[in-house]
Amino acid sequence: MAYKVKILKTLTVLFLLLNSAVYADAAKVVYDLTSGDVGKIKKHLIKSVNAVSDYYKSKNTELHVIVVISGDAYKFFVEDLKNSPYANDTEVQKVQAEIKPLLKKLHADKHVTYNMCQTGMKARHIKKETLYKFVNAEMMKSVYLISAQNDGYAYMPIH
């Protein structure tokens, strides 16, 4: 019986060590994006994610990024503006051509996950099919943020 306990203890320690090694080389951040200011999105999201990613890459550490979209930020993630509440928003129409490739590049190159609050979409009459293909919209903001923080993601607000 003592032999079985010793094997069980050894396996448990081995599992814990392997599990911690898997997570040791990763940094995780969730950006709470509510700002509708294109300057803030460029500086505090796009430039920040690129700089932080470069830093962690230099340290041989993987960076996992989630962006939770709500508030005034919805408009920057709608591809089909004509069929959205932003059809007459001249600011969004002007910056869309500039912002879309930057957001898409973060998704493609840095594996950034974009999660849009479904509750706010409904309130604003934004249809899921009008969003960029790389944007998820399955849950409400609170659920995304709670899940990410419970999974060890650092919280970064962009308001």
Backbone bond lengths (Angstrom), bond angles and torsions (degrees), N, CA, C in turn:
res aa  C-N    CA-C-N  psi(-1)  N-CA   C-N-CA  omega(-1)  CA-C   N-CA-C  phi
1 M - - - 1.436 - - 1.533 111.16 -
2 A 1.352 116.18 -40.68 1.463 120.29 179.63 1.523 110.35 -61.74
3 Y 1.330 116.19 -34.50 1.460 121.61 178.59 1.527 110.61 -62.94
4 K 1.332 117.22 -42.99 1.472 121.71 179.16 1.531 111.51 -65.31
5 V 1.308 117.55 -39.09 1.466 122.25 178.32 1.531 109.49 -64.87
6 K 1.324 115.92 -41.67 1.469 120.25 179.63 1.527 110.69 -63.82
7 I 1.326 117.76 -41.09 1.472 121.77 177.73 1.525 109.78 -65.02
8 L 1.325 116.38 -43.42 1.462 120.47 179.26 1.526 111.29 -62.04
9 K 1.314 117.97 -43.39 1.470 121.88 177.51 1.528 110.50 -62.75
10 T 1.312 116.97 -43.99 1.464 121.47 179.67 1.518 111.04 -62.08
11 L 1.315 116.56 -44.62 1.469 120.35 178.58 1.526 111.83 -64.33
12 T 1.319 116.79 -39.10 1.462 120.83 178.49 1.524 110.85 -63.50
13 V 1.313 117.35 -46.90 1.465 121.41 178.78 1.527 110.15 -62.52
14 L 1.311 117.12 -43.32 1.458 121.30 178.76 1.527 110.71 -60.94
15 F 1.325 116.88 -44.55 1.463 121.29 177.80 1.519 111.20 -59.84
16 L 1.320 117.16 -45.93 1.468 120.84 -179.83 1.521 111.58 -63.24
17 L 1.302 117.31 -41.22 1.460 120.82 178.72 1.524 111.77 -65.45
18 L 1.320 116.37 -45.05 1.467 119.88 178.68 1.521 111.22 -65.36
19 N 1.308 116.85 -40.42 1.457 121.31 179.82 1.524 110.71 -64.12
20 S 1.325 117.59 -43.38 1.463 119.76 179.43 1.525 111.03 -69.53
21 A 1.317 118.31 -31.15 1.464 121.08 177.75 1.522 111.13 -66.89
22 V 1.312 116.93 -34.84 1.463 120.89 179.33 1.517 110.09 -63.85
23 Y 1.335 116.95 -39.51 1.455 120.87 -176.33 1.530 113.42 -91.53
24 A 1.310 118.04 -8.27 1.453 120.97 -176.01 1.517 112.24 -68.17
25 D 1.318 118.96 -30.30 1.452 121.67 -175.68 1.527 112.11 -101.67
26 A 1.332 117.01 36.86 1.459 120.18 179.31 1.523 109.93 -141.50
27 A 1.323 114.13 139.84 1.463 121.61 172.15 1.522 106.05 -115.73
28 K 1.335 116.52 144.29 1.464 120.05 -175.40 1.523 109.71 -132.64
29 V 1.332 114.97 135.42 1.468 119.98 179.27 1.520 109.78 -141.21
30 V 1.333 115.52 140.76 1.456 121.46 173.53 1.529 107.04 -118.73
31 Y 1.326 114.84 122.13 1.463 121.50 176.66 1.521 108.44 -93.02
32 D 1.325 115.99 126.56 1.463 123.19 176.35 1.526 106.50 -95.33
33 L 1.329 116.33 93.58 1.461 122.24 -172.86 1.529 110.83 -95.65
34 T 1.333 115.67 111.56 1.467 120.55 176.63 1.527 111.92 -121.94
35 S 1.305 117.33 -10.64 1.467 121.28 -174.68 1.526 112.46 -72.50
36 G 1.314 115.12 139.25 1.459 121.60 173.46 1.514 111.52 -101.59
37 D 1.323 116.30 11.17 1.465 122.64 -179.81 1.529 108.76 -89.09
38 V 1.335 115.94 112.61 1.466 120.90 -176.77 1.531 111.22 -60.08
39 G 1.317 117.94 -33.41 1.467 121.27 177.64 1.518 111.77 -62.97
40 K 1.338 116.58 -41.78 1.469 120.58 177.90 1.525 110.65 -66.35
41 I 1.324 117.01 -38.25 1.466 120.14 179.91 1.524 110.22 -65.23
42 K 1.314 116.53 -42.55 1.467 119.64 178.76 1.526 111.01 -64.82
43 K 1.341 116.30 -46.89 1.460 120.55 -174.48 1.531 113.07 -78.24
44 H 1.331 116.64 -51.06 1.457 120.47 -170.88 1.528 114.34 -89.87
45 L 1.329 116.72 -12.11 1.460 118.83 175.78 1.522 110.11 -112.44
46 I 1.312 116.79 -66.10 1.474 120.18 -172.74 1.528 111.98 -64.12
47 K 1.322 117.68 -53.68 1.468 119.76 179.91 1.523 111.20 -66.65
48 S 1.317 116.27 -38.70 1.462 120.02 -179.30 1.524 111.42 -64.00
49 V 1.315 117.87 -48.07 1.462 120.57 -179.60 1.534 110.23 -61.00
50 N 1.319 116.90 -43.14 1.472 119.21 178.53 1.522 111.68 -62.35
51 A 1.331 117.49 -44.31 1.467 120.94 -179.14 1.525 111.44 -67.05
52 V 1.327 116.96 -44.99 1.462 120.52 179.93 1.526 110.10 -65.21
53 S 1.319 116.56 -40.50 1.466 120.84 178.22 1.522 110.88 -61.97
54 D 1.327 116.84 -44.26 1.468 120.56 178.10 1.528 111.24 -61.84
55 Y 1.340 116.18 -40.67 1.460 120.17 178.80 1.528 110.18 -60.37
56 Y 1.323 116.64 -52.37 1.465 119.29 -177.68 1.523 112.29 -66.80
57 K 1.313 116.76 -32.59 1.466 119.61 176.23 1.526 110.38 -62.69
58 S 1.345 116.83 -39.87 1.465 120.67 178.71 1.525 111.95 -65.43
59 K 1.320 116.37 -20.92 1.468 122.29 178.42 1.532 112.03 -99.09
60 N 1.354 115.45 10.16 1.468 121.48 -177.78 1.531 112.21 55.89
61 T 1.325 114.38 38.73 1.462 121.37 179.57 1.512 108.62 -120.53
62 E 1.307 115.29 130.38 1.462 120.83 179.10 1.526 109.64 -76.02
63 L 1.322 116.58 141.76 1.461 121.46 177.79 1.520 109.14 -113.22
64 H 1.331 115.94 128.78 1.462 122.42 176.04 1.522 107.27 -109.86
65 V 1.340 116.35 124.45 1.462 121.30 -175.85 1.522 109.78 -123.69
66 I 1.331 115.26 130.73 1.462 122.93 171.41 1.523 106.81 -120.52
67 V 1.326 116.48 135.63 1.458 121.58 173.47 1.521 106.88 -115.54
68 V 1.331 116.63 121.36 1.459 121.69 176.80 1.523 107.20 -101.30
69 I 1.324 116.07 120.53 1.460 123.65 -171.18 1.520 110.49 -103.01
70 S 1.336 115.70 128.53 1.463 120.86 175.64 1.529 108.38 -159.27
71 G 1.317 116.20 -174.44 1.466 121.03 177.17 1.507 112.71 61.56
72 D 1.322 115.79 -136.04 1.466 121.73 -178.01 1.524 113.43 -79.12
73 A 1.337 118.41 -2.64 1.467 121.64 -177.22 1.526 113.39 -81.77
74 Y 1.328 118.13 -13.70 1.470 120.75 -178.06 1.525 111.72 -49.75
75 K 1.303 115.96 -45.24 1.471 121.50 -170.65 1.522 113.55 -57.96
76 F 1.313 118.14 -25.42 1.460 120.60 -177.60 1.533 113.12 -83.44
77 F 1.334 116.92 -2.62 1.453 121.13 -177.88 1.531 112.54 -118.28
78 V 1.327 115.56 10.59 1.463 121.80 177.95 1.519 107.99 -98.58
79 E 1.314 115.93 121.21 1.463 120.49 179.99 1.536 111.18 -82.98
80 D 1.307 116.13 -45.70 1.458 121.80 -176.98 1.530 109.53 -91.45
81 L 1.318 115.95 79.33 1.462 121.05 -176.73 1.526 112.51 -63.14
82 K 1.317 117.02 -33.07 1.465 120.65 -177.13 1.521 112.28 -62.16
83 N 1.312 117.17 -30.47 1.458 121.92 -179.82 1.526 111.74 -106.84
84 S 1.319 114.98 38.27 1.460 120.62 -179.01 1.526 109.29 -139.94
85 P 1.312 116.64 170.77 1.467 119.56 177.14 1.534 112.94 -66.73
86 Y 1.326 116.90 -6.86 1.463 121.47 -177.44 1.532 112.16 -101.08
87 A 1.304 117.14 16.59 1.471 122.02 -177.07 1.521 112.42 -57.81
88 N 1.331 117.68 -31.52 1.469 121.29 -178.44 1.528 113.13 -107.07
89 D 1.320 117.26 11.15 1.467 121.69 -179.35 1.529 109.13 -84.88
90 T 1.313 116.45 99.81 1.472 121.04 -175.32 1.522 112.04 -66.74
91 E 1.337 117.85 -31.00 1.474 119.99 178.39 1.527 110.45 -62.66
92 V 1.319 116.23 -47.03 1.467 120.24 -178.89 1.522 109.92 -64.49
93 Q 1.302 117.39 -41.58 1.462 120.93 179.30 1.524 110.73 -60.56
94 K 1.333 117.13 -38.17 1.471 120.94 179.41 1.525 112.68 -68.31
95 V 1.331 116.55 -42.28 1.467 119.30 -173.46 1.521 113.88 -91.45
96 Q 1.321 118.01 -11.33 1.464 120.04 -176.28 1.529 112.42 -57.37
97 A 1.320 116.83 -44.26 1.469 120.38 -178.73 1.533 111.46 -63.43
98 E 1.318 116.81 -28.21 1.468 120.93 179.80 1.533 111.93 -85.04
99 I 1.315 116.51 -42.23 1.466 121.49 -174.40 1.527 112.87 -76.08
100 K 1.309 117.99 -41.93 1.470 120.80 -175.53 1.528 112.60 -53.93
101 P 1.337 119.85 -51.15 1.470 117.62 -178.68 1.532 112.91 -64.20
102 L 1.328 117.39 -30.43 1.461 120.21 178.57 1.526 111.03 -69.02
103 L 1.330 116.37 -43.50 1.461 120.78 177.61 1.528 110.77 -66.15
104 K 1.312 115.76 -41.89 1.470 121.17 179.78 1.530 110.96 -64.18
105 K 1.332 116.18 -39.52 1.462 121.11 179.11 1.538 111.01 -64.71
106 L 1.330 116.23 -40.46 1.468 118.48 176.38 1.524 110.60 -61.21
107 H 1.313 115.73 -40.22 1.472 120.02 179.04 1.535 110.47 -65.58
108 A 1.314 116.30 -47.75 1.470 120.96 -176.18 1.529 112.48 -71.80
109 D 1.323 117.51 -46.30 1.462 121.05 -173.38 1.525 114.18 -88.44
110 K 1.321 116.41 -36.58 1.475 120.68 -176.04 1.529 112.04 -106.33
111 H 1.328 116.62 0.04 1.466 122.95 178.34 1.529 112.62 59.89
112 V 1.327 115.85 35.56 1.461 121.22 177.94 1.528 108.84 -69.84
113 T 1.313 115.40 133.76 1.458 122.25 176.64 1.529 108.17 -100.73
114 Y 1.332 116.08 128.60 1.462 121.50 178.15 1.524 108.57 -107.89
115 N 1.335 116.18 123.21 1.459 122.33 178.82 1.523 109.13 -122.70
116 M 1.322 116.34 118.45 1.457 121.35 -179.01 1.528 110.10 -99.49
117 C 1.320 115.04 139.96 1.458 121.41 178.81 1.523 110.17 -67.22
118 Q 1.314 115.16 116.73 1.459 121.35 -177.97 1.534 111.82 -69.06
119 T 1.311 117.38 -32.03 1.461 120.93 -179.85 1.525 110.81 -65.23
120 G 1.311 116.60 -45.57 1.463 120.90 177.81 1.516 112.52 -66.36
121 M 1.323 116.08 -33.17 1.472 119.70 176.57 1.526 110.13 -61.31
122 K 1.321 115.89 -45.30 1.459 120.29 179.79 1.523 110.83 -62.41
123 A 1.323 117.10 -43.21 1.464 121.43 -179.79 1.525 111.62 -63.43
124 R 1.329 116.67 -31.23 1.469 121.39 -178.39 1.533 112.45 -96.89
125 H 1.319 116.53 -0.26 1.469 122.21 -179.33 1.528 112.06 61.21
126 I 1.339 114.56 44.16 1.460 121.29 176.21 1.527 107.21 -98.95
127 K 1.298 116.14 122.96 1.463 120.59 179.79 1.527 110.04 -88.60
128 K 1.315 115.19 143.02 1.465 121.15 -178.11 1.533 111.98 -57.27
129 E 1.332 116.81 -37.15 1.470 119.89 -177.82 1.533 113.15 -69.54
130 T 1.331 118.68 -9.54 1.471 120.74 177.73 1.531 111.96 -88.67
131 L 1.334 117.06 -9.05 1.467 121.22 -176.96 1.523 111.66 -80.22
132 Y 1.322 115.88 161.37 1.458 120.69 170.21 1.525 108.04 -59.56
133 K 1.296 117.31 147.56 1.466 122.53 -177.26 1.530 112.69 -63.00
134 F 1.323 117.11 -22.88 1.459 120.30 -178.09 1.530 113.20 -90.11
135 V 1.334 117.87 9.26 1.466 122.40 179.43 1.529 109.57 -105.06
136 N 1.328 115.97 128.22 1.467 122.45 175.31 1.522 109.02 -92.25
137 A 1.311 116.48 145.88 1.465 120.93 176.24 1.521 108.35 -147.43
138 E 1.309 116.05 78.79 1.465 121.26 -175.26 1.527 113.04 -115.97
139 M 1.329 117.27 -26.75 1.462 120.67 -173.07 1.526 110.66 -135.96
140 M 1.325 115.40 178.76 1.460 120.25 176.13 1.525 110.08 -87.13
141 K 1.324 115.08 158.82 1.457 122.39 -177.29 1.529 112.63 -50.93
142 S 1.306 116.48 -48.24 1.471 120.07 -176.90 1.519 111.94 -57.11
143 V 1.310 117.61 -41.15 1.466 121.24 -179.36 1.526 110.30 -65.96
144 Y 1.334 116.76 -44.19 1.472 119.55 177.11 1.532 111.00 -58.34
145 L 1.333 116.55 -47.84 1.468 120.34 -177.11 1.519 112.16 -67.30
146 I 1.322 116.75 -42.96 1.470 119.90 178.94 1.528 110.28 -62.60
147 S 1.310 116.62 -46.14 1.471 120.35 -179.63 1.524 111.19 -60.69
148 A 1.326 116.53 -46.32 1.467 120.24 -179.00 1.527 111.26 -62.99
149 Q 1.324 116.69 -45.47 1.457 118.79 -178.84 1.524 111.94 -68.74
150 N 1.317 117.17 -34.25 1.471 119.48 175.39 1.525 111.53 -68.22
151 D 1.340 116.73 -22.98 1.467 121.52 176.43 1.524 112.09 -89.90
152 G 1.324 117.75 7.84 1.456 121.57 174.37 1.514 116.21 92.25
153 Y 1.321 118.18 14.50 1.460 121.37 178.52 1.523 110.12 -78.95
154 A 1.330 116.11 134.78 1.464 121.39 173.87 1.524 108.92 -72.84
155 Y 1.310 116.66 142.65 1.470 122.12 -176.79 1.524 110.42 -95.17
156 M 1.338 116.05 127.32 1.465 121.76 177.80 1.538 108.56 -129.96
157 P 1.325 117.96 110.50 1.475 119.09 178.64 1.527 111.89 -83.10
158 I 1.322 115.19 142.14 1.473 121.32 170.32 1.514 105.09 -128.38
159 H 1.328 115.61 91.07 1.459 121.83 -176.09 1.508 111.20 -112.80
